[in-house]
Amino acid sequence: MTIETICGEGEQEIKITDRERDVLEQMVRHGNTTMRDIAEALVVSERTVQTHLANLYRKFGVNNRTSLYRAYTCHRRQNPG
């Protein structure tokens, strides 16, 4: 799934866990934050954050944080709540 698929017509629902959502929200709220910053905020290890990010990249069909941020903010606008 690419950003275009996420933001385009006929979008499929992307299921993410509560912790994956927490990681994404930390990225959205704090912009260019490190894995260490996210881990400290969520009281988890950096490895756990890395795992959540890898799962999110796969689910959103992206391969870096910038693309993930764009895909997630677009997805969130189209699927509030």
Secondary structure as UniProt FT lines:
FT   HELIX           3..7
FT   TURN            9..10
FT   HELIX           18..30
FT   HELIX           35..42
FT   HELIX           46..60
FT   HELIX           65..78
//
